[in-house]
Amino acid sequence: MSTSGRVGTQSTESAQSTDSAMGTTRAEHAPRTVAVIGGGISGLAAAWFVKQAAPEAAVTVFEGSPRLGGKLATGEVGGVQVDLGAESILNRRPEAVDLARAVGLAEDLVHPATASASVWSRGELVPMPKGHLMGIPGDPAVLSGLLSPAGLKRAESGPSLPSRERLRTEALTDDIAVGGYVADRFGPEVVDRLVEPLLGGVYAGHAGEISLRAAIPALVPAYEAGQPVDEAVAKILAAQAAAANPKPVFAGIRGGVGRFPVALAASCEAAGVVIRRDTMVRELSRTPDGWRLVSGPVPAAEAHAFDAVIVAVPGAPASRLLKDAAPVAAAELAAIEYASVALVTFVFEDAVLPPGSGFLVPPSDGRFIKASTFSSAKWSWLAESGKTLVRASVGRHRETADLQRDDAELAALALADLRTALGRSGAPGAPGSLGIPVDTHVQRWGGGLPQYAVGHVARVARIRDAVAAQPGLAVCGAAYDGVGIAACVASAQSAAHQVTPG
């Protein structure tokens, strides 16, 4: 269930809807020319939505690398095409799956063959408990079997909710870290054994630093009202059950989610969008009539004029581009930290896996990996290869020592953890027996995941206010409203909506 390579989760991505209030004003006149800086899924989606809203506009995408798609990519490992980045899309939000259908992938949308998962805790694979919201239980009894007797007793003793005034004083903000919020009510073991690995799987971060408002917005009303969190979670879970949404939570794409940006780019180009790969934008500035971009290396730099610009790159490069045009936004963007991760894909001919889609790992256990996905069990199109594919993720925010190892050592250590968790190759057919991988691939995503620290939602509001003060300027991407694909597409649609009229 290795989720760090995913660009999301249901709780995060449900925070914003496509046309959520952005605190911005839309362009009053149709732009004749629009630049999109960044060719990841957000930038490509922004270009596509601009073309839908203003077909006559000349749209140019600038991507600094030779490859489009950002953290979405596929590659061949052991003769099988696999995702090397995010592998799933939130299906219960419409933005990304609708866009995938629009660019010709409707027949290739698939859903996981299994959704059950485990937690590798204290040396055992324990089934993932039911009845929780991002690891926060509505009834602590569901955590029996995962928590120690003392931990379960603390969780069941009844949350003692501090006053909201005290929480706000401690946090010095109108926000609070998820870890502290949960530990104060259920004890630290609930955080260590479930909340931490779940949030770590999404953000590659730490529960003691991740914002409640950004990561689990459904609990914000309870936090603001001083309602006990277990009661709030129980109500949310009951409402979800009553809604009886027949849609699967997640979707994938046959052949890999990395096909999505490829199809999207092809659709953009068919509509007349110009995509310039290997073209880094070095400068962005206001002009009396719009915007001036400078791209390319210094000896051969090119200047371009555009009516509107959408900045769809991560925080640090966005900050550099906006330092003159929107200095407040630039300062806020520079303050967003990022985590680096690595994904190791193993292909086996003779492995036998236990049931389920994979497992998460509590960092308190000191393991090398933080999660694993049984990819060929999760996705039927991979199972059709006749091989067993397992993916492991490594790396958390500010914990970079393990990522300094070379690929061979990193893969060997990840495989050692998998063997410990699942069992070494022994009796043929034994649950969890691993043979020798026939191929291995290490994919590194340096600075791949933005960290939604306490106060993130307020920070994003300040960024958008500063950007909105500049006509014809918008921002989008994973740094704002969610790290998942659906949230990125939604932010792209909002950015396109901002710079086009109608």
FENUR-V462542 format. One record per backbone hydrogen bond with DSSP energy under -1.0 kcal/mol. CO is the residue of the C=O (numbers start at 1). NH is the residue of the N-H. E is the energy in kcal/mol with one decimal. If there is no record, write none. Layout:
co=[CO	CO]
nh=[NH	NH]
e=[E	E]
This chain:
co=[3	9	10	12	17	32	33	33	34	35	36	37	39	40	41	42	43	44	45	46	47	48	49	50	54	58	59	60	61	62	63	65	69	71	73	75	77	80	82	89	94	95	96	97	98	99	100	101	105	106	108	110	116	117	118	119	119	121	124	126	131	133	136	139	140	141	143	143	148	149	150	151	152	163	164	165	166	167	168	176	177	178	179	180	182	182	183	188	189	190	190	191	194	195	196	197	198	199	200	204	206	206	207	209	210	211	212	216	217	219	220	221	222	222	228	229	230	231	232	233	234	235	236	237	238	239	240	249	249	251	252	253	256	257	259	260	261	262	263	264	265	266	267	268	269	274	276	280	283	285	290	291	292	293	294	294	295	297	298	302	304	306	308	309	310	311	314	315	316	317	318	322	326	327	328	329	330	333	337	339	341	342	343	344	345	346	347	347	348	357	358	359	360	362	363	370	371	372	373	373	374	374	375	378	379	379	380	382	383	388	389	390	391	392	393	394	396	401	402	406	407	408	409	410	411	412	413	414	415	416	417	418	419	427	430	433	439	441	443	445	445	449	451	452	453	455	456	457	458	459	460	461	462	463	464	467	470	472	474	477	484	485	486	487	488	489	490	491	492	493	494	495	498]
nh=[6	13	14	15	20	58	307	308	60	310	62	312	69	44	45	46	47	48	49	50	51	52	53	54	57	34	274	36	276	38	279	278	72	86	84	82	80	77	75	251	98	99	100	101	102	103	105	104	108	109	254	252	357	128	360	121	126	124	121	119	138	136	133	142	143	144	146	147	152	153	154	155	156	167	168	169	170	171	172	212	181	182	183	184	185	186	187	192	193	194	195	196	198	199	200	201	202	203	204	397	209	210	179	454	178	215	216	219	220	223	224	225	226	227	232	233	234	235	236	237	238	239	240	241	242	243	244	91	92	89	110	256	259	260	263	264	265	266	267	268	269	270	271	273	272	61	63	296	294	292	287	306	285	304	282	283	302	300	301	295	293	291	35	474	37	476	318	319	320	321	322	326	330	331	332	333	334	336	451	449	445	394	443	392	441	390	438	439	388	374	118	372	120	365	366	361	393	359	375	391	377	378	379	113	382	383	384	385	386	348	376	346	373	344	370	342	399	404	405	410	411	412	413	414	415	416	417	418	419	420	421	422	423	430	433	352	347	345	343	341	448	339	453	211	456	459	460	461	462	463	464	465	466	467	468	470	473	309	311	480	488	489	490	491	492	493	494	495	496	497	498	499	27]
e=[-1.2	-2.5	-1.7	-1.6	-1.8	-3.0	-1.1	-1.5	-2.5	-2.7	-2.8	-2.8	-2.9	-2.6	-2.1	-2.5	-2.3	-2.2	-2.6	-2.4	-2.2	-1.8	-2.1	-3.0	-2.1	-2.7	-2.7	-2.9	-3.3	-2.9	-3.1	-2.5	-1.9	-1.4	-3.1	-3.0	-1.5	-2.8	-2.2	-2.6	-2.7	-1.9	-2.7	-2.1	-2.1	-1.6	-2.5	-1.7	-1.3	-1.0	-2.9	-3.1	-3.5	-2.9	-2.1	-1.4	-2.9	-1.6	-2.4	-2.7	-1.6	-1.8	-2.7	-2.2	-2.1	-1.7	-2.1	-1.9	-3.0	-2.2	-2.2	-2.3	-2.3	-2.0	-2.6	-2.2	-2.6	-2.4	-1.8	-2.5	-2.2	-2.4	-2.8	-2.0	-1.2	-2.9	-1.7	-2.8	-2.7	-1.5	-1.9	-3.5	-2.0	-2.8	-2.7	-1.7	-1.1	-2.9	-1.7	-2.9	-2.2	-1.5	-3.4	-1.1	-2.8	-2.5	-2.1	-2.0	-1.5	-2.3	-3.0	-2.1	-1.0	-2.2	-2.0	-2.8	-2.3	-2.1	-2.3	-2.8	-2.2	-2.4	-2.2	-2.3	-2.4	-1.8	-1.0	-3.0	-1.0	-3.0	-2.3	-3.3	-2.0	-2.1	-2.6	-2.6	-2.7	-2.1	-2.1	-2.4	-2.7	-2.2	-1.3	-2.5	-1.2	-3.2	-2.7	-2.3	-1.8	-2.9	-2.4	-2.5	-2.1	-2.7	-3.1	-1.5	-2.8	-1.0	-1.3	-2.5	-2.6	-3.0	-2.4	-1.7	-3.0	-1.9	-2.3	-2.6	-2.0	-2.1	-1.9	-2.6	-2.4	-2.3	-2.0	-2.7	-2.1	-1.4	-2.9	-2.2	-3.2	-2.4	-3.0	-2.5	-2.2	-2.2	-2.9	-1.2	-2.6	-2.7	-1.9	-2.7	-3.2	-1.9	-2.0	-2.0	-2.2	-2.0	-1.6	-2.9	-1.2	-2.2	-2.6	-3.3	-1.1	-1.6	-1.6	-1.7	-2.0	-3.1	-1.6	-3.2	-2.8	-3.1	-2.7	-2.4	-2.3	-1.3	-1.1	-2.7	-2.6	-2.1	-2.5	-2.0	-2.6	-2.1	-1.9	-2.2	-2.6	-2.0	-2.7	-3.0	-2.4	-2.3	-1.7	-3.1	-2.4	-2.8	-3.0	-1.7	-1.3	-2.6	-1.6	-3.4	-2.0	-2.2	-2.7	-1.9	-2.0	-2.3	-2.7	-2.3	-2.2	-2.5	-2.7	-2.0	-1.2	-2.9	-2.8	-1.2	-2.2	-2.6	-2.3	-2.3	-2.0	-2.4	-2.1	-2.2	-2.5	-2.3	-1.8	-1.4	-1.9]
